């Protein structure tokens, strides 16, 4: 039986960023087998992160706002431009 997946995206907001200019983006991929949280990093790839899990357990260093996939893609492109120096 194939595993279905649901992906939810979150903007990361902390003291150095805002809801309009989030510091980063996380996606939570939930499958029948469990879940995996990944952040889009300055390595320009999605990598595992404990940030959302840590937040759910009481660490309030950052806030996480659920966003659409389109919003997540815009944040990813902004990070790509920042890292590569592109337009």
Biotite code that builds the C-alpha atoms (Angstrom):
import biotite.structure as struc

atoms = struc.array([
    struc.Atom([0.000, 0.000, 0.000], chain_id="A", res_id=1, res_name="UNK", atom_name="CA", element="C"),
    struc.Atom([1.504, 3.407, -0.987], chain_id="A", res_id=2, res_name="UNK", atom_name="CA", element="C"),
    struc.Atom([2.347, 5.885, 1.750], chain_id="A", res_id=3, res_name="UNK", atom_name="CA", element="C"),
    struc.Atom([0.463, 9.163, 1.535], chain_id="A", res_id=4, res_name="UNK", atom_name="CA", element="C"),
    struc.Atom([2.245, 12.358, 2.520], chain_id="A", res_id=5, res_name="UNK", atom_name="CA", element="C"),
    struc.Atom([1.003, 15.704, 3.778], chain_id="A", res_id=6, res_name="UNK", atom_name="CA", element="C"),
    struc.Atom([3.381, 18.654, 3.726], chain_id="A", res_id=7, res_name="UNK", atom_name="CA", element="C"),
    struc.Atom([2.826, 21.727, 5.898], chain_id="A", res_id=8, res_name="UNK", atom_name="CA", element="C"),
    struc.Atom([5.029, 24.807, 5.595], chain_id="A", res_id=9, res_name="UNK", atom_name="CA", element="C"),
    struc.Atom([5.999, 27.272, 8.329], chain_id="A", res_id=10, res_name="UNK", atom_name="CA", element="C"),
    struc.Atom([7.693, 30.668, 8.251], chain_id="A", res_id=11, res_name="UNK", atom_name="CA", element="C"),
    struc.Atom([10.342, 31.106, 10.951], chain_id="A", res_id=12, res_name="UNK", atom_name="CA", element="C"),
    struc.Atom([10.146, 34.443, 12.760], chain_id="A", res_id=13, res_name="UNK", atom_name="CA", element="C"),
    struc.Atom([12.555, 35.517, 15.499], chain_id="A", res_id=14, res_name="UNK", atom_name="CA", element="C"),
    struc.Atom([13.963, 38.723, 16.939], chain_id="A", res_id=15, res_name="UNK", atom_name="CA", element="C"),
    struc.Atom([15.941, 39.333, 13.710], chain_id="A", res_id=16, res_name="UNK", atom_name="CA", element="C"),
    struc.Atom([13.029, 38.836, 11.290], chain_id="A", res_id=17, res_name="UNK", atom_name="CA", element="C"),
    struc.Atom([9.318, 39.535, 10.844], chain_id="A", res_id=18, res_name="UNK", atom_name="CA", element="C"),
    struc.Atom([6.190, 37.874, 9.490], chain_id="A", res_id=19, res_name="UNK", atom_name="CA", element="C"),
    struc.Atom([6.679, 39.871, 6.265], chain_id="A", res_id=20, res_name="UNK", atom_name="CA", element="C"),
    struc.Atom([10.388, 38.968, 6.063], chain_id="A", res_id=21, res_name="UNK", atom_name="CA", element="C"),
    struc.Atom([10.759, 35.577, 7.796], chain_id="A", res_id=22, res_name="UNK", atom_name="CA", element="C"),
    struc.Atom([14.191, 34.336, 8.735], chain_id="A", res_id=23, res_name="UNK", atom_name="CA", element="C"),
    struc.Atom([13.578, 30.984, 7.110], chain_id="A", res_id=24, res_name="UNK", atom_name="CA", element="C"),
    struc.Atom([11.150, 28.239, 6.219], chain_id="A", res_id=25, res_name="UNK", atom_name="CA", element="C"),
    struc.Atom([10.416, 24.766, 7.557], chain_id="A", res_id=26, res_name="UNK", atom_name="CA", element="C"),
    struc.Atom([8.341, 22.018, 6.050], chain_id="A", res_id=27, res_name="UNK", atom_name="CA", element="C"),
    struc.Atom([6.824, 19.155, 8.024], chain_id="A", res_id=28, res_name="UNK", atom_name="CA", element="C"),
    struc.Atom([6.241, 16.046, 5.954], chain_id="A", res_id=29, res_name="UNK", atom_name="CA", element="C"),
    struc.Atom([3.776, 13.656, 7.567], chain_id="A", res_id=30, res_name="UNK", atom_name="CA", element="C"),
    struc.Atom([3.381, 10.134, 6.241], chain_id="A", res_id=31, res_name="UNK", atom_name="CA", element="C"),
    struc.Atom([1.777, 6.968, 7.518], chain_id="A", res_id=32, res_name="UNK", atom_name="CA", element="C"),
    struc.Atom([5.245, 6.094, 8.860], chain_id="A", res_id=33, res_name="UNK", atom_name="CA", element="C"),
    struc.Atom([5.757, 9.305, 10.896], chain_id="A", res_id=34, res_name="UNK", atom_name="CA", element="C"),
    struc.Atom([6.956, 12.823, 10.255], chain_id="A", res_id=35, res_name="UNK", atom_name="CA", element="C"),
    struc.Atom([10.112, 14.669, 9.256], chain_id="A", res_id=36, res_name="UNK", atom_name="CA", element="C"),
    struc.Atom([10.800, 18.378, 9.767], chain_id="A", res_id=37, res_name="UNK", atom_name="CA", element="C"),
    struc.Atom([13.138, 20.022, 7.274], chain_id="A", res_id=38, res_name="UNK", atom_name="CA", element="C"),
    struc.Atom([14.469, 23.567, 6.975], chain_id="A", res_id=39, res_name="UNK", atom_name="CA", element="C"),
    struc.Atom([15.683, 25.108, 3.741], chain_id="A", res_id=40, res_name="UNK", atom_name="CA", element="C"),
    struc.Atom([19.273, 25.983, 4.630], chain_id="A", res_id=41, res_name="UNK", atom_name="CA", element="C"),
    struc.Atom([22.061, 28.194, 3.342], chain_id="A", res_id=42, res_name="UNK", atom_name="CA", element="C"),
    struc.Atom([23.419, 24.985, 1.769], chain_id="A", res_id=43, res_name="UNK", atom_name="CA", element="C"),
    struc.Atom([20.490, 25.508, -0.641], chain_id="A", res_id=44, res_name="UNK", atom_name="CA", element="C"),
    struc.Atom([18.831, 22.242, 0.262], chain_id="A", res_id=45, res_name="UNK", atom_name="CA", element="C"),
    struc.Atom([16.198, 20.889, 2.609], chain_id="A", res_id=46, res_name="UNK", atom_name="CA", element="C"),
    struc.Atom([17.836, 19.429, 5.727], chain_id="A", res_id=47, res_name="UNK", atom_name="CA", element="C"),
    struc.Atom([16.448, 17.852, 8.883], chain_id="A", res_id=48, res_name="UNK", atom_name="CA", element="C"),
    struc.Atom([15.807, 20.326, 11.725], chain_id="A", res_id=49, res_name="UNK", atom_name="CA", element="C"),
    struc.Atom([14.685, 19.932, 15.343], chain_id="A", res_id=50, res_name="UNK", atom_name="CA", element="C"),
    struc.Atom([13.404, 23.554, 15.555], chain_id="A", res_id=51, res_name="UNK", atom_name="CA", element="C"),
    struc.Atom([9.675, 22.907, 15.174], chain_id="A", res_id=52, res_name="UNK", atom_name="CA", element="C"),
    struc.Atom([9.772, 19.908, 17.495], chain_id="A", res_id=53, res_name="UNK", atom_name="CA", element="C"),
    struc.Atom([11.705, 21.975, 20.052], chain_id="A", res_id=54, res_name="UNK", atom_name="CA", element="C"),
    struc.Atom([9.134, 24.778, 19.782], chain_id="A", res_id=55, res_name="UNK", atom_name="CA", element="C"),
    struc.Atom([6.303, 22.330, 20.430], chain_id="A", res_id=56, res_name="UNK", atom_name="CA", element="C"),
    struc.Atom([8.152, 21.253, 23.578], chain_id="A", res_id=57, res_name="UNK", atom_name="CA", element="C"),
    struc.Atom([8.358, 24.807, 24.972], chain_id="A", res_id=58, res_name="UNK", atom_name="CA", element="C"),
    struc.Atom([11.370, 26.489, 23.335], chain_id="A", res_id=59, res_name="UNK", atom_name="CA", element="C"),
    struc.Atom([10.008, 29.885, 22.299], chain_id="A", res_id=60, res_name="UNK", atom_name="CA", element="C"),
    struc.Atom([13.156, 31.368, 20.716], chain_id="A", res_id=61, res_name="UNK", atom_name="CA", element="C"),
    struc.Atom([11.310, 31.546, 17.394], chain_id="A", res_id=62, res_name="UNK", atom_name="CA", element="C"),
    struc.Atom([7.709, 31.694, 16.259], chain_id="A", res_id=63, res_name="UNK", atom_name="CA", element="C"),
    struc.Atom([6.354, 29.510, 13.470], chain_id="A", res_id=64, res_name="UNK", atom_name="CA", element="C"),
    struc.Atom([3.503, 30.656, 11.232], chain_id="A", res_id=65, res_name="UNK", atom_name="CA", element="C"),
    struc.Atom([1.790, 28.191, 8.927], chain_id="A", res_id=66, res_name="UNK", atom_name="CA", element="C"),
    struc.Atom([2.065, 29.387, 5.336], chain_id="A", res_id=67, res_name="UNK", atom_name="CA", element="C"),
    struc.Atom([1.146, 28.175, 1.865], chain_id="A", res_id=68, res_name="UNK", atom_name="CA", element="C"),
    struc.Atom([3.499, 26.281, -0.425], chain_id="A", res_id=69, res_name="UNK", atom_name="CA", element="C"),
    struc.Atom([3.615, 29.378, -2.643], chain_id="A", res_id=70, res_name="UNK", atom_name="CA", element="C"),
    struc.Atom([4.768, 31.531, 0.286], chain_id="A", res_id=71, res_name="UNK", atom_name="CA", element="C"),
    struc.Atom([7.360, 28.889, 1.185], chain_id="A", res_id=72, res_name="UNK", atom_name="CA", element="C"),
    struc.Atom([8.666, 28.911, -2.390], chain_id="A", res_id=73, res_name="UNK", atom_name="CA", element="C"),
    struc.Atom([9.098, 32.709, -2.238], chain_id="A", res_id=74, res_name="UNK", atom_name="CA", element="C"),
    struc.Atom([11.145, 32.385, 0.972], chain_id="A", res_id=75, res_name="UNK", atom_name="CA", element="C"),
    struc.Atom([13.271, 29.638, -0.619], chain_id="A", res_id=76, res_name="UNK", atom_name="CA", element="C"),
    struc.Atom([13.945, 31.869, -3.637], chain_id="A", res_id=77, res_name="UNK", atom_name="CA", element="C"),
    struc.Atom([14.890, 34.800, -1.370], chain_id="A", res_id=78, res_name="UNK", atom_name="CA", element="C"),
    struc.Atom([17.358, 32.556, 0.478], chain_id="A", res_id=79, res_name="UNK", atom_name="CA", element="C"),
    struc.Atom([18.803, 31.357, -2.860], chain_id="A", res_id=80, res_name="UNK", atom_name="CA", element="C"),
    struc.Atom([19.281, 34.966, -4.014], chain_id="A", res_id=81, res_name="UNK", atom_name="CA", element="C"),
    struc.Atom([20.901, 35.933, -0.691], chain_id="A", res_id=82, res_name="UNK", atom_name="CA", element="C"),
    struc.Atom([23.342, 33.017, -0.767], chain_id="A", res_id=83, res_name="UNK", atom_name="CA", element="C"),
    struc.Atom([24.223, 33.199, -4.468], chain_id="A", res_id=84, res_name="UNK", atom_name="CA", element="C"),
    struc.Atom([24.124, 37.003, -4.783], chain_id="A", res_id=85, res_name="UNK", atom_name="CA", element="C"),
    struc.Atom([21.642, 36.648, -7.645], chain_id="A", res_id=86, res_name="UNK", atom_name="CA", element="C"),
    struc.Atom([18.967, 39.161, -8.650], chain_id="A", res_id=87, res_name="UNK", atom_name="CA", element="C"),
])
